[in-house]
Amino acid sequence: MPGRWMIDAVLWLEWVGIWFMVNLVAGGLLAAAYPLFSRRLALLDPPQRSRARLLFSATAPLSSLLVVVLLNHPALLAGVLAEHCHQGYCGAHLPLYVNAGAVVALSGISAALVLLVFALLGGSLHLNRRRFRLLEQLTETQAGQRLRVIDTPTMLACCVGLWRPKVFVSRQLTQQLSAVELQAVIAHEQAHAYRLDNLKNLMLRWVTLLWPPATGRRIRQDYR
C-alpha cells in the first residue's frame, strides 16, 4: 500500500497539473481578447495602461488558481450548485473522473512542466543575484544608497534589481553630461526603481509564458 506522503504527492501533482491546463486555456482566451482590450485602454494615461495590462495578463493564473481551490474545496460551491448525486456521492464533492488514471498521468506531465519552469526561474534569479552582488562590489555609492557609480568608458545608466533595485551610472556619463542632464537621467532610472518596473516586467513575462508568442511579445512591448 502506498504511504500517506505518496498519496499526498500524487494529489499535489494532480492539482498543479489541473492548474496548468486551466491556465493554458485561460491564457489562450486572454491572448485572443487582448487586441480588443488594448484598444479600450486609449483613454487611460500611461501608468494606468501599464497597471491594466499587468492585471489583465495575471487574470489567467489567478483565475486558474481559484478554480483549483474551488474544486479542491467543493463545500465552498455548495450554495451555488444544485443538489445532485454521482456514484453514491450526494451534494458537493471532489470531481469524479471516468478515467482517473489518464487524468493523473496528464496532470503529472503538466505538473512536471510547471516544476521545470519554476526551477528555471529560480536558477535565473539566483544567477542574476550573483551578478548583482558582483556589480555592487565593483561600484562606489554616491548620493545615497540607491545610486552607484561604476568605472567604465561607456555611457551607461540603468536600474538593476527586483525587490530593492538600485540605479547604476558610469563615471563617463557623470563627466559628459551637464548637471541638469545627469539629474534628468538619474530621475528617470530612479522612477523605474520606485515603481519596481524590473519586477513587474518579470511578472508579465512569466504570466504570459503560455500565450501565443506573437501576442506575448506584443503585450510586453506595449507594457514597456
DRENBA-750156 format. One record per atom (N, C-alpha, C, O, CB): x, y, z. Coordinates in steps of 0.05 Angstrom, whole numbers, padded with zeros to 5 digits, always signed. Glycine has a CB too. Layout:
<recs>
XYZ;...
</recs>
This chain:
<recs>
+00017-00024+00000;+00000+00000+00000;+00018+00025+00000;+00037+00027+00015;-00019+00000+00025;+00011+00045-00016;+00027+00069-00017;+00024+00084+00009;+00003+00084+00022;+00019+00087-00040;+00046+00098+00017;+00045+00113+00042;+00029+00139+00038;+00022+00147+00016;+00073+00120+00050;+00023+00151+00061;+00007+00176+00060;+00021+00198+00045;+00008+00214+00031;+00000+00185+00089;+00048+00199+00048;+00063+00220+00034;+00061+00217+00004;+00061+00237-00011;+00092+00220+00043;+00061+00192-00005;+00059+00187-00034;+00032+00195-00045;+00030+00206-00066;+00064+00157-00040;+00011+00189-00030;-00016+00197-00038;-00018+00227-00039;-00029+00238-00058;-00038+00185-00018;-00007+00241-00019;-00008+00270-00019;+00008+00281-00042;-00001+00301-00054;+00004+00281+00008;+00031+00269-00049;+00047+00279-00071;+00032+00276-00097;+00033+00294-00114;+00073+00264-00072;+00018+00253-00101;+00002+00249-00125;-00020+00270-00127;-00026+00281-00148;-00009+00221-00126;-00033+00275-00104;-00055+00295-00104;-00044+00323-00111;-00057+00338-00126;-00069+00295-00077;-00021+00330-00100;-00009+00356-00106;-00002+00358-00136;-00007+00378-00148;+00016+00361-00089;+00009+00337-00147;+00016+00337-00175;-00010+00339-00192;-00010+00353-00212;+00031+00311-00183;-00031+00326-00183;-00056+00327-00198;-00067+00355-00198;-00075+00365-00219;-00077+00308-00185;-00067+00369-00176;-00078+00396-00174;-00060+00416-00189;-00070+00435-00201;-00082+00404-00145;-00034+00413-00187;-00016+00430-00202;-00020+00426-00232;-00020+00446-00247;+00014+00425-00194;-00024+00401-00240;-00029+00396-00268;-00055+00408-00278;-00057+00419-00300;-00029+00366-00273;-00076+00405-00261;-00102+00417-00268;-00099+00448-00271;-00110+00460-00289;-00124+00410-00247;-00084+00460-00252;-00080+00489-00253;-00066+00496-00280;-00073+00516-00292;-00063+00498-00229;-00046+00480-00287;-00032+00486-00312;-00050+00484-00336;-00050+00502-00353;-00008+00465-00316;-00067+00464-00337;-00085+00461-00360;-00106+00483-00362;-00112+00493-00383;-00098+00433-00360;-00117+00490-00338;-00137+00512-00338;-00123+00538-00346;-00135+00554-00360;-00150+00514-00310;-00099+00542-00335;-00084+00566-00342;-00077+00568-00371;-00078+00590-00383;-00058+00567-00325;-00072+00545-00384;-00066+00544-00412;-00090+00553-00429;-00088+00569-00447;-00058+00516-00421;-00114+00543-00421;-00138+00551-00435;-00145+00580-00430;-00151+00595-00449;-00162+00533-00427;-00143+00589-00405;-00149+00617-00398;-00130+00636-00411;-00138+00657-00420;-00149+00621-00367;-00104+00628-00412;-00084+00645-00425;-00090+00649-00455;-00087+00670-00466;-00057+00634-00422;-00099+00627-00468;-00106+00629-00496;-00129+00647-00501;-00130+00662-00520;-00112+00601-00507;-00149+00646-00483;-00173+00664-00486;-00165+00693-00481;-00174+00711-00495;-00195+00656-00466;-00147+00698-00462;-00138+00725-00457;-00122+00736-00481;-00125+00759-00489;-00121+00726-00431;-00105+00719-00492;-00089+00727-00515;-00107+00735-00538;-00102+00754-00552;-00069+00705-00523;-00128+00719-00542;-00146+00725-00564;-00161+00751-00560;-00167+00765-00579;-00166+00702-00567;-00167+00757-00534;-00182+00781-00528;-00165+00806-00525;-00175+00828-00523;-00198+00777-00503;-00138+00803-00524;-00120+00825-00519;-00122+00848-00539;-00123+00871-00531;-00092+00816-00517;-00123+00842-00565;-00125+00865-00584;-00149+00883-00579;-00147+00907-00580;-00127+00854-00613;-00172+00871-00572;-00196+00887-00566;-00192+00902-00539;-00199+00926-00537;-00221+00869-00564;-00180+00888-00519;-00175+00901-00494;-00156+00924-00497;-00159+00945-00484;-00164+00881-00474;-00135+00921-00513;-00115+00942-00517;-00127+00967-00528;-00119+00989-00521;-00092+00931-00535;-00146+00964-00547;-00158+00988-00559;-00174+01003-00538;-00178+01028-00541;-00176+00980-00582;-00185+00990-00518;-00201+01003-00498;-00184+01019-00478;-00195+01033-00462;-00218+00982-00483;-00158+01016-00479;-00140+01029-00460;-00132+01057-00469;-00117+01071-00455;-00116+01013-00455;-00141+01065-00493;-00131+01090-00505;-00137+01114-00487;-00122+01134-00488;-00143+01094-00532;-00159+01114-00472;-00167+01136-00456;-00152+01138-00429;-00155+01158-00415;-00197+01135-00450;-00136+01118-00422;-00122+01118-00397;-00094+01131-00401;-00083+01131-00423;-00119+01090-00386;-00083+01141-00379;-00056+01152-00380;-00036+01128-00379;-00043+01106-00371;-00050+01172-00357;-00010+01133-00386;+00009+01111-00388;+00012+01093-00363;+00011+01069-00365;+00036+01122-00395;+00014+01105-00339;+00016+01088-00315;-00009+01070-00311;-00007+01047-00304;+00020+01104-00290;-00033+01081-00317;-00057+01065-00315;-00058+01043-00335;-00067+01021-00330;-00082+01083-00317;-00048+01049-00360;-00048+01029-00380;-00029+01006-00373;-00035+00982-00377;-00039+01041-00407;-00006+01013-00360;+00013+00992-00352;+00000+00974-00331;+00002+00950-00332;+00039+01005-00341;-00012+00986-00311;-00025+00970-00290;-00047+00953-00301;-00050+00930-00293;-00036+00989-00268;-00063+00964-00320;-00085+00949-00331;-00075+00925-00347;-00087+00903-00345;-00102+00967-00350;-00053+00928-00362;-00042+00906-00377;-00031+00884-00358;-00034+00860-00364;-00020+00916-00395;-00018+00893-00337;-00007+00873-00318;-00030+00857-00305;-00028+00833-00302;+00010+00887-00297;-00050+00871-00296;-00073+00858-00283;-00088+00839-00303;-00096+00817-00296;-00093+00878-00272;-00090+00849-00328;-00104+00833-00348;-00089+00807-00353;-00101+00785-00354;-00106+00849-00375;-00062+00808-00356;-00047+00784-00361;-00046+00765-00337;-00043+00741-00341;-00019+00792-00369;-00048+00777-00313;-00047+00760-00289;-00074+00746-00283;-00076+00729-00266;-00039+00776-00265;-00095+00753-00299;-00121+00742-00294;-00121+00711-00298;-00134+00697-00283;-00142+00754-00313;-00106+00702-00318;-00106+00673-00324;-00095+00656-00301;-00109+00638-00292;-00090+00668-00350;-00070+00661-00292;-00060+00644-00270;-00076+00647-00244;-00080+00628-00229;-00031+00651-00264;-00087+00672-00239;-00102+00676-00214;-00129+00662-00215;-00138+00649-00196;-00105+00706-00208;-00143+00665-00238;-00169+00651-00241;-00166+00621-00241;-00183+00607-00231;-00183+00661-00266;-00143+00611-00253;-00138+00582-00253;-00133+00573-00224;-00142+00551-00217;-00114+00576-00270;-00119+00589-00208;-00115+00581-00180;-00142+00581-00165;-00146+00563-00148;-00096+00601-00167;-00160+00599-00171;-00186+00599-00158;-00202+00575-00166;-00216+00563-00149;-00202+00625-00166;-00200+00566-00191;-00214+00542-00200;-00204+00518-00184;-00220+00501-00175;-00210+00537-00230;-00178+00515-00181;-00166+00493-00167;-00175+00493-00137;-00182+00472-00126;-00135+00493-00168;-00175+00516-00125;-00184+00518-00097;-00213+00510-00094;-00220+00495-00076;-00180+00547-00086;-00230+00519-00112;-00259+00512-00111;-00263+00482-00116;-00280+00470-00103;-00275+00528-00131;-00248+00471-00135;-00251+00442-00140;-00241+00425-00116;-00252+00404-00110;-00236+00434-00165;-00220+00435-00103;-00208+00421-00080;-00224+00425-00055;-00221+00409-00036;-00180+00430-00076;-00241+00445-00054;-00258+00450-00031;-00287+00454-00040;-00297+00476-00040;-00248+00475-00014;-00299+00432-00049;-00326+00434-00062;-00347+00445-00043;-00368+00455-00053;-00334+00407-00071;-00343+00444-00017;-00363+00455+00001;-00367+00485-00003;-00388+00496+00002;-00355+00450+00031;-00346+00499-00014;-00348+00527-00020;-00368+00533-00042;-00379+00555-00044;-00321+00539-00028;-00374+00513-00058;-00393+00516-00080;-00421+00505-00074;-00439+00506-00091;-00383+00502-00105;-00424+00495-00050;-00450+00483-00043;-00473+00502-00046;-00495+00493-00053;-00449+00472-00014;-00469+00527-00041;-00491+00546-00043;-00499+00554-00071;-00520+00565-00075;-00484+00571-00029;-00482+00547-00091;-00488+00555-00119;-00493+00531-00137;-00501+00534-00160;-00466+00572-00130;-00488+00506-00127;-00492+00483-00143;-00519+00469-00135;-00526+00468-00112;-00469+00463-00139;-00533+00459-00155;-00557+00445-00150;-00551+00418-00138;-00529+00406-00143;-00574+00441-00176;-00569+00407-00121;-00564+00381-00109;-00563+00360-00130;-00580+00359-00148;-00585+00375-00087;-00544+00342-00128;-00541+00321-00147;-00525+00298-00135;-00513+00301-00114;-00527+00331-00173;-00525+00275-00148;-00511+00251-00138;-00495+00239-00161;-00504+00238-00184;-00531+00231-00126;-00471+00229-00154;-00454+00214-00172;-00442+00190-00158;-00427+00193-00139;-00432+00232-00184;-00449+00166-00167;-00437+00142-00156;-00439+00141-00126;-00419+00133-00113;-00408+00139-00165;-00461+00148-00115;-00465+00147-00086;-00456+00172-00071;-00460+00174-00047;-00450+00124-00076;-00443+00191-00085;-00435+00216-00073;-00457+00237-00078;-00463+00243-00101;-00408+00226-00084;-00469+00247-00057;-00490+00266-00059;-00481+00293-00047;-00469+00294-00026;-00517+00256-00046;-00488+00314-00061;-00480+00341-00051;-00454+00349-00064;-00445+00338-00084;-00478+00341-00021;-00441+00368-00051;-00415+00378-00062;-00393+00357-00057;-00391+00346-00035;-00408+00405-00049;-00378+00352-00078;-00356+00332-00075;-00334+00338-00095;-00338+00354-00113;-00367+00303-00080;-00312+00325-00091;-00289+00328-00110;-00297+00316-00137;-00315+00299-00138;-00264+00314-00099;-00284+00325-00159;-00291+00314-00185;-00287+00284-00187;-00268+00273-00175;-00273+00328-00206;-00305+00271-00201;-00303+00242-00206;-00297+00238-00235;-00311+00248-00253;-00329+00227-00198;-00274+00225-00241;-00265+00222-00268;-00273+00195-00280;-00273+00175-00266;-00235+00226-00270;-00280+00195-00306;-00286+00170-00319;-00260+00153-00321;-00261+00128-00317;-00297+00175-00347;-00238+00166-00327;-00212+00152-00329;-00193+00166-00311;-00178+00183-00320;-00202+00150-00359;-00193+00159-00286;-00176+00172-00267;-00146+00169-00273;-00131+00187-00268;-00182+00162-00238;-00139+00146-00284;-00111+00141-00290;-00100+00161-00311;-00078+00171-00308;-00106+00113-00299;-00116+00165-00332;-00108+00184-00353;-00106+00212-00342;-00088+00227-00350;-00128+00183-00376;-00125+00219-00325;-00124+00246-00313;-00099+00250-00296;-00086+00271-00298;-00149+00251-00296;-00093+00230-00280;-00069+00232-00263;-00044+00233-00280;-00025+00249-00274;-00067+00208-00243;-00043+00217-00301;-00019+00218-00319;-00016+00245-00332;+00006+00256-00333;-00021+00195-00340;-00038+00255-00343;-00036+00281-00357;-00030+00303-00337;-00014+00321-00343;-00063+00287-00371;-00041+00301-00313;-00035+00321-00292;-00006+00319-00284;+00007+00340-00279;-00053+00318-00268;+00005+00295-00282;+00032+00292-00275;+00051+00304-00295;+00071+00317-00288;+00039+00263-00272;+00046+00300-00321;+00062+00312-00342;+00061+00342-00340;+00081+00356-00342;+00053+00302-00370;+00036+00353-00337;+00033+00382-00335;+00047+00393-00310;+00060+00414-00312;+00003+00389-00334;+00045+00379-00288;+00058+00388-00263;+00088+00388-00267;+00102+00405-00257;+00050+00370-00240;+00099+00368-00281;+00128+00367-00286;+00137+00391-00302;+00158+00402-00296;+00135+00341-00301;+00121+00399-00321;+00127+00423-00337;+00127+00448-00319;+00145+00465-00322;+00107+00426-00360;+00107+00450-00301;+00106+00473-00283;+00130+00473-00265;+00142+00494-00261;+00080+00471-00266;+00137+00450-00253;+00161+00449-00236;+00186+00456-00251;+00204+00469-00240;+00163+00422-00223;+00188+00448-00276;+00212+00454-00292;+00214+00484-00297;+00235+00496-00295;+00211+00439-00320;+00191+00497-00303;+00191+00526-00307;+00199+00540-00281;+00215+00559-00283;+00163+00535-00315;+00189+00532-00258;+00197+00545-00233;+00226+00540-00227;+00240+00557-00215;+00179+00534-00210;+00236+00516-00234;+00265+00511-00230;+00282+00529-00247;+00302+00540-00238;+00271+00481-00236;+00274+00533-00272;+00289+00551-00290;+00288+00580-00279;+00307+00594-00280;+00278+00549-00318;+00264+00588-00270;+00261+00614-00259;+00279+00618-00234;+00292+00638-00232;+00232+00620-00252;+00279+00598-00216;+00296+00600-00193;+00325+00602-00200;+00340+00617-00187;+00291+00577-00174;+00334+00585-00219;+00362+00586-00227;+00369+00613-00239;+00391+00623-00234;+00367+00564-00247;+00351+00624-00256;+00357+00650-00268;+00359+00672-00247;+00376+00689-00248;+00335+00657-00288;+00340+00671-00227;+00341+00692-00206;+00366+00690-00189;+00378+00710-00182;+00316+00689-00188;+00375+00665-00184;+00400+00661-00168;+00424+00671-00183;+00441+00685-00172;+00404+00631-00161;+00425+00666-00209;+00448+00675-00226;+00448+00706-00227;+00469+00719-00224;+00446+00663-00254;+00424+00718-00231;+00423+00747-00232;+00430+00760-00206;+00442+00782-00205;+00395+00756-00241;+00423+00747-00184;+00430+00757-00157;+00461+00757-00153;+00472+00776-00142;+00417+00741-00135;+00474+00736-00163;+00503+00735-00161;+00516+00757-00177;+00535+00770-00169;+00514+00708-00169;+00505+00762-00201;+00516+00783-00218;+00511+00810-00206;+00528+00828-00207;+00503+00782-00246;+00488+00814-00193;+00482+00839-00180;+00501+00845-00157;+00511+00867-00154;+00453+00839-00170;+00508+00824-00141;+00527+00828-00119;+00554+00834-00130;+00569+00851-00118;+00528+00802-00102;+00562+00821-00152;+00588+00827-00164;+00589+00856-00174;+00609+00870-00170;+00595+00808-00187;+00568+00865-00186;+00566+00892-00196;+00568+00912-00173;+00580+00933-00176;+00540+00896-00212;+00555+00906-00151;+00556+00923-00127;+00585+00926-00117;+00594+00947-00109;+00538+00913-00105;+00600+00904-00118;+00628+00904-00108;+00645+00921-00126;+00666+00931-00116;+00638+00876-00107;+00638+00924-00151;+00655+00940-00170;+00647+00969-00171;+00658+00984-00187;+00652+00927-00197;+00629+00977-00154;+00619+01005-00155;+00623+01019-00129;+00629+01006-00108;+00589+01006-00163;+00620+01045-00129;+00620+01061-00105;+00594+01076-00103;+00582+01084-00123;+00644+01080-00105;+00585+01080-00078;+00560+01093-00073;+00562+01123-00074;+00581+01134-00062;+00548+01083-00047;+00543+01136-00087;+00541+01165-00087;+00512+01173-00083;+00494+01159-00091;+00553+01177-00113;+00509+01196-00071;+00482+01208-00068;+00462+01188-00056;+00440+01184-00066;+00471+01217-00095;+00470+01175-00034;+00452+01156-00021;+00457+01128-00030;+00475+01123-00046;+00423+01164-00025;+00442+01109-00020;+00446+01081-00025;+00434+01071-00051;+00439+01049-00059;+00434+01065-00003;+00419+01088-00065;+00405+01079-00089;+00420+01086-00115;+00411+01079-00137;+00377+01090-00090;+00442+01101-00113;+00457+01109-00136;+00486+01099-00133;+00499+01105-00114;+00456+01140-00140;+00495+01084-00153;+00522+01073-00152;+00537+01079-00178;+00524+01078-00200;+00522+01042-00147;+00562+01086-00176;+00578+01094-00200;+00599+01072-00206;+00613+01063-00188;+00592+01122-00194;+00600+01065-00231;+00619+01044-00240;+00638+01056-00260;+00631+01072-00277;+00603+01020-00251;+00663+01048-00257;+00684+01058-00276;+00683+01042-00302;+00691+01019-00303;+00712+01055-00263;+00673+01055-00322;+00672+01043-00349;+00672+01066-00369;+00660+01087-00364;+00648+01025-00352;+00685+01063-00392;+00686+01084-00412;+00660+01088-00427;+00658+01107-00443;+00708+01079-00432;+00640+01071-00423;+00615+01073-00438;+00596+01092-00423;+00598+01097-00399;+00602+01046-00442;+00577+01103-00439;+00555+01119-00427;+00534+01100-00417;+00519+01088-00433;+00544+01140-00448;+00531+01097-00391;+00514+01077-00380;+00496+01088-00358;+00506+01102-00340;+00530+01053-00370;+00471+01081-00359;+00452+01087-00337;+00431+01065-00337;+00418+01061-00357;+00440+01116-00339;+00427+01052-00314;+00408+01030-00314;+00398+01026-00285;+00410+01034-00266;+00420+01004-00325;+00375+01013-00284;+00363+01005-00258;+00365+00975-00256;+00356+00961-00274;+00332+01015-00255;+00378+00965-00235;+00383+00937-00232;+00372+00927-00205;+00374+00940-00185;+00414+00931-00233;+00359+00903-00206;+00348+00892-00182;+00318+00889-00183;+00305+00903-00199;+00356+00908-00158;+00307+00871-00166;+00278+00866-00166;+00265+00878-00142;+00249+00897-00144;+00273+00837-00168;+00272+00868-00118;+00258+00877-00093;+00269+00904-00084;+00254+00921-00075;+00261+00856-00071;+00296+00907-00085;+00309+00932-00076;+00327+00942-00098;+00351+00942-00095;+00325+00927-00050;+00315+00951-00120;+00331+00959-00143;+00349+00983-00137;+00341+01001-00121;+00314+00965-00167;+00371+00985-00150;+00390+01007-00147;+00396+01018-00175;+00394+01004-00195;+00416+00999-00133;+00403+01043-00176;+00410+01057-00201;+00440+01057-00204;+00455+01064-00186;+00399+01086-00202;+00450+01048-00228;+00478+01047-00234;+00483+01067-00257;+00468+01067-00277;+00487+01019-00241;+00504+01083-00254;+00512+01101-00276;+00542+01098-00279;+00557+01091-00260;+00504+01131-00270;+00552+01103-00303;+00581+01102-00308;+00593+01129-00302;+00581+01150-00304;+00586+01094-00337;+00619+01128-00294;+00633+01152-00289;+00635+01170-00314;+00635+01194-00312;+00661+01146-00278;+00637+01157-00337;+00638+01171-00362;+00612+01188-00366;+00613+01210-00376;+00641+01152-00386;+00589+01176-00358;+00564+01191-00360;+00564+01215-00343;+00555+01237-00351;+00540+01172-00353;+00573+01212-00318;+00573+01235-00299;+00592+01257-00309;+00588+01281-00302;+00581+01226-00272;+00612+01250-00324;+00631+01270-00334;+00622+01284-00359;+00630+01307-00364;+00658+01257-00338;+00607+01270-00376;+00600+01280-00402;+00574+01297-00401;+00570+01315-00417;+00596+01258-00421;+00556+01291-00383;+00530+01305-00382;+00532+01329-00364;+00548+01331-00345;+00508+01286-00372;+00515+01349-00370;+00513+01372-00352;+00498+01363-00327;+00486+01342-00326;+00499+01396-00366;+00498+01381-00307;+00485+01374-00282;+00455+01370-00286;+00443+01351-00274;+00489+01397-00261;+00443+01386-00303;+00414+01384-00308;+00408+01358-00323;+00389+01344-00316;+00404+01408-00324;+00425+01352-00343;+00420+01327-00359;+00424+01302-00341;+00409+01283-00343;+00440+01326-00383;+00445+01303-00324;+00450+01280-00307;+00427+01276-00287;+00419+01254-00281;+00477+01284-00292;+00417+01298-00277;+00395+01297-00258;+00370+01284-00271;+00356+01269-00259;+00388+01325-00247;+00365+01292-00297;+00342+01280-00311;+00346+01250-00315;+00327+01235-00312;+00339+01295-00338;+00370+01242-00323;+00375+01213-00327;+00371+01197-00301;+00359+01176-00301;+00403+01209-00339;+00383+01208-00280;+00380+01194-00254;+00351+01193-00245;+00342+01172-00234;+00398+01208-00232;+00337+01215-00248;+00308+01215-00240;+00293+01194-00256;+00275+01181-00245;+00296+01243-00245;+00299+01191-00282;+00286+01171-00298;+00291+01143-00288;+00272+01128-00284;+00295+01173-00328;+00316+01137-00282;+00322+01110-00272;+00311+01105-00244;+00303+01083-00237;+00353+01106-00272;+00311+01126-00227;+00300+01123-00200;+00270+01119-00201;+00259+01106-00183;+00307+01148-00184;+00257+01130-00221;+00228+01125-00225;+00224+01095-00230;+00204+01083-00220;+00217+01142-00247;+00241+01083-00247;+00239+01054-00251;+00242+01039-00225;+00228+01019-00220;+00260+01045-00272;+00261+01047-00209;+00266+01034-00183;+00242+01037-00165;+00234+01018-00152;+00292+01045-00170;+00231+01061-00163;+00209+01067-00145;+00184+01050-00153;+00169+01041-00136;+00202+01097-00145;+00180+01047-00180;+00157+01033-00190;+00161+01003-00191;+00142+00988-00197;+00150+01043-00218;+00185+00993-00184;+00191+00965-00185;+00186+00954-00213;+00175+00932-00216;+00175+00949-00164;+00194+00969-00233;+00189+00961-00261;+00203+00935-00269;+00192+00920-00285;+00197+00983-00280;+00226+00930-00258;+00240+00905-00265;+00224+00881-00255;+00221+00861-00270;+00268+00904-00253;+00214+00883-00231;+00197+00861-00220;+00172+00858-00236;+00163+00835-00242;+00191+00866-00191;+00159+00880-00243;+00134+00878-00258;+00139+00867-00286;+00122+00851-00296;+00121+00906-00261;+00161+00874-00299;+00167+00863-00325;+00172+00833-00323;+00163+00818-00341;+00192+00877-00337;+00185+00824-00302;+00190+00796-00298;+00163+00781-00294;+00158+00760-00306;+00208+00790-00274;+00146+00792-00278;+00119+00780-00273;+00104+00778-00299;+00092+00758-00305;+00103+00797-00253;+00104+00800-00315;+00089+00800-00340;+00100+00779-00359;+00085+00765-00373;+00091+00828-00354;+00126+00776-00360;+00139+00756-00377;+00130+00728-00370;+00124+00712-00388;+00169+00758-00376;+00128+00722-00344;+00122+00694-00336;+00092+00688-00337;+00084+00666-00343;+00132+00689-00309;+00075+00708-00332;+00046+00702-00333;+00036+00701-00362;+00014+00691-00367;+00030+00724-00319;+00053+00710-00381;+00045+00708-00410;+00062+00686-00424;+00063+00685-00448;+00049+00735-00424;+00075+00670-00408;+00093+00649-00419;+00078+00630-00437;+00089+00621-00457;+00107+00634-00397;+00053+00624-00431;+00037+00605-00446;+00020+00618-00468;+00006+00604-00482;+00019+00590-00427;+00023+00644-00471;+00008+00658-00493;+00021+00651-00519;+00044+00643-00520;+00008+00688-00488;+00006+00654-00542;+00019+00652-00568;+00042+00672-00569;+00039+00695-00561;-00001+00658-00591;+00065+00664-00580;+00089+00682-00579;+00085+00710-00589;+00094+00729-00577;+00111+00669-00595;+00071+00713-00612;+00067+00740-00623;+00051+00758-00604;+00058+00781-00601;+00052+00738-00650;+00030+00747-00592;+00014+00763-00574;+00028+00769-00548;+00026+00791-00537;-00013+00749-00568;+00044+00750-00539;+00060+00754-00515;+00080+00776-00519;+00084+00793-00502;+00074+00728-00507;+00094+00776-00542;+00113+00798-00548;+00099+00824-00550;+00109+00845-00541;+00129+00792-00574;+00075+00824-00561;+00061+00850-00565;+00053+00862-00538;+00058+00886-00534;+00035+00845-00581;+00042+00847-00519;+00034+00858-00494;+00059+00867-00478;+00057+00887-00463;+00017+00838-00477;+00081+00853-00480;+00105+00862-00466;+00117+00887-00477;+00126+00905-00463;+00127+00840-00466;+00116+00889-00504;+00125+00914-00517;+00106+00937-00510;+00115+00960-00504;+00126+00911-00547;+00080+00932-00510;+00061+00953-00503;+00065+00962-00474;+00063+00986-00467;+00032+00943-00506;+00071+00943-00456;+00075+00949-00428;+00099+00967-00424;+00098+00987-00410;+00078+00924-00411;+00121+00960-00438;+00145+00977-00436;+00142+01004-00449;+00160+01020-00448;+00169+00962-00449;
</recs>
